[in-house]
Amino acid sequence: MEDKILAEIDKISEEMIQGILEVVRIDSVKSEPQKNAPFGKGVKKALDKALELAEELGFETVNVDNYVGYAKYGESEDYIGVMGHLDVVETGEGWTHPPFSGYTDENGRIFSRGILDNKGPVLSCLYALYALKRLHIPLSRQVRIMFGTDEESGFEDLTYYLSKEKPPVMGWTPDCKYPVVYGERGRANLQIRADQAHLRQFFSFVTTYFLESAASGNRLGIDYHDDEYGEMQMRGYALRTEQEDVVFQFTLSYPACCSIQDIQKQIRTKLDSCCTLQLLHNYDPVRFEKDCFMVRALQSAYEQVSGLDGTPVTTTGGTYAKAMPNIVPFGPSFPGQKGIGHQPDEWMDIKDIIMNAKIYALSLYKLAK
């Protein structure tokens, strides 16, 4: 059966690429909310098109108030969930071809904003499920391919979805890298605040402990490290004024060996009494056992299709897996493919899209059969 699944992906590959191109040609940068379009008209248009494609493939679809849409296959109370996103970051400057053109060169490389992050991968998951449907493969669990609309700017889409629907029992987000990622670092946004009367102390602290410090936070004593996740990373520095106060904001990407409470406690031991530390937002680290059924199944599918080592890894990035229970990051970028998303001339090779679809189809089969 697994060979039939892989062969079926080849049969539908041209249809899949055309479907993906229809969606990447839509400008879905977040804009002002409108009626029935909480993240703007472009994002709504992309969601409508993705659901339209799913219906054309014969799937039942659900639109959760234009925050998240999904295609479903199979019947069960619990479900396997695959969640990607249709919103994209700003295009910026420096594109060789128009950023929403879906330009494809003679080598089969597609250049377009969102082709990698994340329209191409999430739609390849839809067509992966379509291959199983065409083969009439019976599944013991329902599968949902879920189209998010606010991944790039805050996960409001996912928060809303979880207020209406229960989470999947297993699944992934195709918005990171291969091999399967069994652990994500924690991520916290914090700020240090002082009033105008204490500018000297404020800037002395920021300069000493951030601007002149290693990004590991060694001067603050927060250079936590473990073998699985690596060391602390401080980044995203921003300085601003708010009324009578001056504010320094920063982001921490931290390993699982410490908690955000540990980190805040340690920073406060160095903090001048005139300054205050505030936690704005935090996602705890995510970790699955490397030998659990879900991780082993995804590793097996990846190794089977790619022929590459699929030993599970961790990531410094942040995906829907931070907020959606029971899913891991899985694909779409292969080893060595870095610095593509969020950049001018964002690209994805057609052969990689097809390989992704094969990996995802086998993964769905292994999880849901």
C-alpha positions in Angstrom: 0.0 0.0 0.0 2.8 2.4 0.8 4.2 2.1 -2.7 0.7 2.8 -4.1 0.6 6.0 -2.0 3.9 7.2 -3.4 2.9 6.4 -6.9 -0.4 8.3 -6.4 1.4 11.4 -5.4 3.3 11.3 -8.8 0.0 11.0 -10.6 -1.5 14.1 -9.0 1.7 16.2 -8.8 0.8 18.5 -11.7 -2.6 19.1 -10.3 -1.0 19.8 -6.9 1.5 22.3 -8.3 -1.3 24.2 -10.1 -3.4 24.3 -7.0 -0.5 25.7 -5.0 0.3 28.3 -7.6 -3.4 29.6 -7.4 -2.9 30.2 -3.7 0.6 31.7 -3.7 -0.5 34.3 -6.3 -2.8 35.8 -3.7 -1.3 38.7 -1.6 -2.2 37.5 1.9 -0.2 39.9 4.0 -2.2 40.8 7.1 -4.1 44.0 6.8 -6.9 45.9 8.6 -9.7 43.7 9.8 -13.0 43.9 8.0 -16.4 42.1 8.4 -15.8 38.4 8.1 -12.1 39.0 7.5 -10.4 39.3 10.9 -6.9 39.6 9.4 -7.8 41.5 6.2 -9.2 40.9 2.7 -6.1 39.2 1.3 -5.8 36.6 4.0 -9.6 35.9 3.7 -9.2 35.5 -0.1 -6.4 33.0 0.4 -8.5 31.0 3.0 -11.5 31.0 0.7 -9.3 29.7 -2.2 -7.7 26.9 -0.1 -11.1 25.7 1.1 -12.5 25.9 -2.5 -9.6 23.7 -3.7 -10.3 21.3 -0.9 -14.0 21.1 -1.9 -13.0 20.5 -5.5 -11.0 17.6 -4.3 -14.1 16.2 -2.7 -13.4 17.0 1.0 -15.9 18.3 3.5 -14.6 21.7 4.7 -15.3 23.8 7.8 -14.6 27.5 8.1 -14.2 28.5 11.8 -15.4 32.1 11.5 -12.6 33.0 9.1 -9.9 32.4 11.7 -9.1 28.8 10.7 -10.5 26.6 7.9 -10.0 22.9 7.5 -10.6 20.0 5.2 -11.6 16.7 6.8 -11.5 13.1 5.8 -12.7 10.2 7.9 -15.0 10.0 10.8 -14.0 9.7 14.5 -14.3 11.8 17.6 -10.5 12.3 17.9 -8.5 13.5 14.9 -5.0 13.8 13.4 -4.3 17.5 12.8 -1.9 19.1 10.4 -1.8 22.9 10.7 0.0 25.3 8.4 -0.8 28.9 7.6 -1.8 31.1 4.6 -0.8 34.5 6.0 2.6 35.7 4.9 5.1 38.4 5.9 5.6 41.7 4.0 7.4 41.3 0.7 10.0 43.9 1.2 12.5 44.9 -1.5 14.9 43.0 -3.7 12.7 40.6 -5.7 13.8 39.5 -9.1 10.2 38.8 -10.1 7.0 40.1 -8.7 6.5 38.5 -5.2 3.1 37.1 -5.9 3.6 36.0 -9.4 4.4 32.3 -8.8 7.2 32.7 -11.2 8.7 29.3 -12.1 12.2 29.1 -13.7 13.5 26.6 -16.2 14.9 24.4 -13.4 11.5 23.9 -11.7 12.1 26.4 -8.9 9.0 28.5 -7.9 9.7 32.0 -6.5 6.9 33.6 -4.6 6.1 35.0 -1.1 4.6 32.1 0.8 5.7 29.3 -1.4 7.8 27.9 1.4 6.3 29.8 4.4 3.8 28.3 4.3 1.3 27.9 1.5 3.2 25.3 -0.5 3.8 23.0 2.4 0.3 23.1 3.9 -1.3 22.6 0.5 1.1 19.7 -0.2 -0.4 18.1 3.0 -3.9 18.6 1.5 -2.9 16.8 -1.7 -1.2 14.1 0.4 -4.5 13.4 2.0 -6.1 13.6 -1.4 -3.9 10.7 -2.5 -5.2 8.6 0.4 -8.7 9.5 -0.5 -8.3 8.6 -4.2 -7.0 5.2 -3.1 -10.0 4.7 -0.8 -7.7 3.9 2.1 -9.8 3.3 5.2 -8.6 5.3 8.2 -9.3 4.7 11.9 -9.0 8.4 12.7 -10.4 11.5 11.1 -7.7 13.7 9.5 -7.9 17.5 9.3 -5.7 19.7 7.1 -6.0 23.0 8.9 -5.3 26.4 7.3 -4.3 29.1 9.8 -4.4 32.8 9.1 -2.4 34.6 11.8 0.8 32.6 12.4 3.1 35.4 11.4 1.7 37.9 13.9 0.5 36.3 17.1 -1.5 33.0 16.8 -4.8 34.7 17.3 -6.2 32.3 14.8 -5.2 29.3 16.8 -6.4 30.8 20.1 -9.8 31.3 18.5 -9.8 27.8 17.0 -9.1 26.2 20.4 -11.9 28.1 21.9 -14.3 26.4 19.5 -12.7 23.0 18.8 -10.7 20.5 20.7 -7.0 19.9 19.7 -5.8 16.9 17.7 -4.5 13.8 19.4 -1.4 13.8 17.1 -0.1 15.7 14.1 2.4 18.2 12.9 2.9 21.7 11.5 4.8 21.8 8.1 6.5 25.0 9.0 10.0 24.3 10.2 12.5 21.7 8.9 13.4 18.0 8.6 13.9 15.7 10.3 11.0 15.6 12.7 11.4 18.1 15.5 10.7 16.6 18.9 11.5 19.7 20.9 11.1 23.5 20.6 12.8 25.9 22.9 10.7 28.2 25.1 10.2 31.7 23.9 9.5 34.7 26.0 9.1 38.4 25.4 10.1 40.7 28.3 10.8 44.3 28.9 12.7 46.5 31.3 11.2 49.8 32.2 12.4 52.9 34.1 11.2 56.5 34.4 12.9 59.5 32.9 14.5 60.4 36.2 16.6 57.3 36.1 17.9 57.3 32.5 21.6 56.9 33.6 20.9 53.7 35.6 18.6 52.3 32.9 21.1 52.8 30.1 24.0 51.5 32.1 22.1 48.3 32.9 21.0 47.8 29.2 24.5 48.5 27.9 26.3 46.3 30.4 24.0 43.3 30.4 22.7 43.3 26.9 24.5 45.4 24.3 28.0 44.5 25.6 27.1 41.0 26.7 27.2 37.7 24.7 23.8 36.7 23.4 23.9 33.8 25.8 23.1 36.1 28.7 26.2 35.2 30.6 26.5 38.6 32.4 22.9 38.2 33.6 23.7 34.7 34.8 21.0 33.2 32.5 23.3 31.4 30.2 21.4 28.1 30.7 22.4 25.2 28.5 21.5 21.6 27.9 22.7 19.1 25.4 19.4 18.8 23.6 18.4 22.4 23.1 21.8 24.2 23.3 22.2 27.5 25.1 20.1 30.5 25.8 19.7 33.1 23.1 18.9 36.8 23.7 17.7 38.7 20.6 15.1 41.1 19.2 16.3 44.2 21.1 14.1 47.3 20.8 14.2 50.6 22.7 11.2 53.0 22.9 9.6 55.6 25.1 6.1 55.4 26.6 4.8 58.6 28.1 7.3 59.3 31.0 9.1 56.0 30.8 11.8 54.4 28.7 11.4 50.8 27.8 13.9 48.1 26.5 12.2 45.0 25.0 13.9 41.7 24.3 13.2 38.1 23.4 14.6 35.0 25.0 14.9 31.6 23.3 15.6 29.3 26.2 16.3 25.6 26.7 14.1 23.2 28.6 16.5 22.9 31.5 15.1 26.2 33.0 11.7 27.8 33.5 10.7 31.4 32.7 10.3 31.8 36.5 13.9 30.8 37.0 15.0 33.3 34.4 13.1 36.2 35.7 14.3 35.6 39.3 17.9 35.6 38.1 17.6 38.8 36.0 16.1 40.6 39.0 19.2 39.8 41.1 21.1 42.1 38.6 18.4 44.7 38.1 18.8 48.2 39.5 16.0 49.1 42.0 14.8 51.9 39.7 14.0 49.4 36.9 11.2 46.9 36.6 11.1 43.7 34.7 7.9 42.6 33.0 7.0 39.4 31.2 4.9 40.2 28.2 4.4 36.8 26.8 5.8 33.3 27.2 5.6 29.9 25.5 7.1 27.1 27.5 9.5 24.7 25.8 7.8 21.8 23.9 9.2 18.3 24.2 8.1 14.9 23.0 9.8 11.6 23.7 11.9 10.7 20.7 10.7 7.1 20.8 6.9 7.9 21.1 4.7 6.5 18.4 4.1 9.8 16.6 7.7 10.8 16.4 8.8 7.3 15.3 6.1 7.2 12.6 7.2 10.6 11.1 10.8 9.6 11.3 10.1 6.4 9.5 8.1 8.2 6.7 10.9 10.8 6.2 13.6 8.2 6.0 11.6 5.9 3.7 11.0 8.7 1.2 14.1 10.8 1.4 16.7 8.1 2.1 18.3 10.5 4.7 19.0 10.1 8.4 15.8 11.0 10.2 17.2 11.2 13.8 14.8 13.6 15.6 16.1 17.1 16.3 15.3 20.2 18.3 14.8 23.8 17.0 15.4 27.3 18.1 12.4 28.5 16.0 8.8 29.0 17.0 5.8 27.3 15.3 2.2 26.5 16.0 3.5 23.5 18.0 4.1 26.0 20.9 0.4 26.6 21.2 -1.4 23.6 19.6 -1.2 20.6 21.9 0.0 17.3 20.6 1.7 18.4 17.4 5.4 18.6 16.3 7.2 20.7 13.7 7.9 18.5 10.6 9.3 19.8 7.4 9.3 21.3 4.8 12.9 22.4 4.5 15.5 19.7 4.0 19.0 19.7 5.6 21.1 22.6 4.2 18.0 24.7 3.1 18.2 27.8 5.3 17.6 31.5 5.0 14.8 31.2 2.4 11.6 32.1 4.1 10.9 35.8 4.9 13.5 36.8 2.3 13.3 38.3 -1.2 13.0 35.6 -3.9 11.6 33.1 -1.4 11.6 29.8 -3.3 10.8 26.1 -3.3 11.7 23.5 -5.9 8.9 21.5 -7.4 10.8 18.3 -6.8 10.9 19.1 -3.1 7.2 19.9 -3.0 6.5 16.5 -4.5 8.9 14.8 -2.0 7.2 16.7 0.8 3.8 15.4 -0.4 5.1 11.9 -0.4 6.5 12.2 3.1 3.3 13.7 4.4 1.1 11.1 2.7 3.0 8.2 4.2 3.0 10.0 7.6 -0.8 10.5 7.5 -1.2 6.8 6.6 1.0 5.7 9.4 -0.7 7.9 12.0 -4.3 7.3 10.9 -4.6 3.8 9.5 
